Amino acid sequence: MMRNALLALCLVCLLAGTALAGERPRVGVTLHPYYSFVANIEGDTAEVVPLIGEGFNPHNYRPQPEDIKRCMTLDALVVNGIGHDEFAFEIVEAAGQKGVLSLIFANRDVSLIPVAGRLDGKKMVNPHTFVSVTASVRQVYTIADGLAELFPENADLYRTNARAYALRLRRMKAEYMARIAGLPTLDFRCATIHGGYDYLFQDFGLQVTAVIEPGHGLKPTASQLARTIDEIKRLNVDVIFTEMAFPDKYVETIHQETGIRIRHLSHLTHGEYMVDGFEKGLRKNLEALVSALAYVQEERS
C-alpha cells in the first residue's frame, strides 16, 4: 500500500508539473516603459506583470505586502538597476527571492551619463535611460536577449519582435530629426525641473543647461526659489521644461519672475500600464522638444 501511495503521489506531482509547464511565464517589470518593451517583445507568450500598481512615485516608493506576494509568483523580473527602481530589490529580498528570481538588467549594455546642469554641482549617474530613443532601443535588445536565454523556445520570436519594435522607435526619432534639421543652428539653452532628460536631449545633439529642482518630490524653500531664479537669469535660459505632476505654483513663480516660456515633458513612469504607452509618451516628449526649438528660433529671427 505504501508503494502504491508513493506512486500516486509521484503521478500527482507529474501532472501538476505538466500543468505548470503549459502556463505562460510571468515576467515582472518595475517601470512603465519596461511594461511596453516586454509586451512588444514577448507577443502573447508571457504575462507581463507590473511589480507594483499604477500611480506610484518610483523615487520614494515603499514596498507593500501585496508587492511581495506578487514577486513570489514571477518567473523573471526586468529592472532598471541603476537607481530608478531601488524598491524592487527590497521587494525581491523581502519575498525571499534574492538569488532565486532571474533578473534582467535592462541597462547592462547602455552607455551611462551623469545628470547634467545640476546647480549644486553634484555628480550622479542619470538612471532615466528609458526617456531616450537610442538608449531605449539598446534596452529592448538586452531584454529580448535575456528573455531568450530564459525561454529559449521563443528566442526567435523575441528577437524578431524586438527588431520590429526598435524599427518603429527609430522611425519616430527620424521623423523628429528631420523636423529639427530644417531649423537653423541654435545655441539652445534650457532648464529642466527634473534631471531626467539628458539621454533624450543627447539623442538630438542638445544639452540641458540647468536642472533647477531642489530634489525630486521636495518642495523648495523661499531662499532656494530665489537662488534658482537668479541662476536661471544668469544662464540666459530660453525655455524651462517642467513635468505635469510638479507644483504649478513653483513653476508659475519662476515664469513670472523670469518671463521664460514653460513647456512640459514626462519621464514616462506614471499612469496606466499600456503596450503602446511608451510610444505615446515618447511622441509627446518629442513634440514638446521640437516645439520649443521652433519657438526659440522664431523669437530670435
TORTOR-326734 format. One record per residue (C-alpha): x, z, y. Coordinates in pm, whole numbers, plus 50000, padded with zeros to 5 digits. Layout:
residues N
XZY...
//
This chain:
residues 301
500005000050000502875008350237504374973950177501064956950248500644977050567504104966750686503364930350609500104932750802501904948451099504524920851098501754894751089500034910651391503324911151583503984874851491500554864151607500924883951929504294867751992502804833451933500024840552186502524852352442504704822052380501734799952467501234816552804502704802853124505674822753253505104843653565507634835653836507664860754121508594852954482509414876154770508624854355074506054828055170508474798255180509594806154825505974805154711505764769354842509154759954698508414773054346504834759954339506064724954423508874726754169507034740453868503814719853890501424737953657503994750253404504234785453553502194810353750503694817454092503234854254175503904869154521505724901954464503784918054749500474909754916499724889955230500024903955580503254923555540506314926055760509334920055535511674936955783510184971455738508084969155419507964999255188507204992754818503755002454691502725013054336500904980154278504104961054362505974980054091503254972853833503264936053930507044934153896506814946453536504744915653444507224889753575509494867053375511704858053673511944865854046513134843154329514844862854606516384855854945519084881254864520914881255199518904906255399515334894155432513814909455119515694941755050512374957154947512464935254634515504952854491513844986654545510784974154357512844959754071514744992454029511605013854051509984991853785512904997553550513704960253559517194961653710519464941753479516414930953276514414908053505516014874153569516744869753941517184835754106519164839354430517854811154645520784812754889523514810754626524634776254745523744778355118526444779155386525564810255583525944815255958525674845856185522844853056426523894835256746523394847257101522854884357039523014901857374524534932857211527454912357079526994924056718527724900056432525434898256130524504872255871521324853755954519034855755648516414831255783517764801355592514254790655491513354781055850515744751455831515114718455656518704714155539519094749755407515634748955250516414717155058519554733654924517464763554813514874741254646517584726054427519094760054349515704773954248515004743154032518344747853855517604784753800514174777553654515634750153435518124774853286515374799953211512794774953085514814745052955511774728452800510644719853155514064712753307513494675653366510144681853534511594708653762514404686253880512104656353930509644677154133512474692654335513754658254433510274646754537509664678154743513094676354906512434640054999509234649755181511084676455377513914652755467511454626255584509794651655809513154660855959514004623856007510714618756191511584645156449515244634956465514054600356571511964615656849514884636656972517214606656959515074590057226515824618057471518934618757692521694643057604520804677157746522574710057794519574727157636519694764657689517094785557512516444821857429514534834257126512644866757089513714869156725517094859556582515644837956309516124802156423519824794156416519554773156099516634753356243518464746256570521644737456380519694710156198519284692456533522724699256682521394727156906522334763556952520474794957055521854807357387520474842557365518434864857135516554888957355514734910857107515984947057104515344949956731512724934656501509434952756541510794976256809509134979757147511704975257425512195002657682511794995558053515584995758100516084971857806513484948457950515164948958293518574941158139517054913157934515504897058242518814899258431520704883658139518234855058099518554846658466522344847958444522384824158144520134798458317517804796558016515404766858013512884778457752512044810957573510774808457216508574837257112506584844956799502834847356756502994883756647505264895856927503684917857200502234894857467502864920057745506634919557686506804881557685504454878057981506584901958188509674881058119507784849558213506524864558538509954877058639511894845658547509334817358568510734803458242508374783758016507314801357692507004782857359506074795957012507944794156682507324810556347509784822956087507174814455824506814847755644503214857055721499674846355644498264831655326500464820555036499914782955005501514754354815501764734055136502254764155364505934757655426505404721355522502594730355762504594758255926507734737155945505904708656119504524732556381508034745656448509494710756477506684700356709507344730656931511074723456941510694686557029508034695057287510394719957453513204694457467510894668357620509694693957876513244702357985514124665558010511064659258230511874689158450515394676458513514514639958570
//
